[in-house]
Amino acid sequence: MKAILKIKGFDDFFCVYLFFYQVIIEKEELRNEEKVLTEEVTAKTSELQHLEEELELLKAAAEMAYGDQNSIDFCFEQLKGQVDAKRCNITELKSQW
């Protein structure tokens, strides 16, 4: 009977040891997974910041292009108005001759 108790006691100790060993292994695996996920988040955050900066540059370029186009259109309309005014003046001068 004592031999059975000793073996049973050893088995209980061994089961507890295996349980804690398994917990330690799982804890280490979770730490490794956390490290990988943290690195991925850091990389994605950096990529996101880069894309946001690129978006801001593209927005600024689009505004400049749109502004330039408006400036060109505005200048064109002004010149067209000046040409039309000169035509009217020439027509009026011709009619006076």
Protein Blocks (a to p, Z undefined) as FASTA:
>chain_A
ZZmmmmmmmmmmmmmmmmmmmmmmmmmmmmmmmmmmmmmmmmmmmmmmmmmmmmmmmmmm
mmmmmmmmmmmmmmmmmmmmmmmmmmmmmmmmmmmZZ
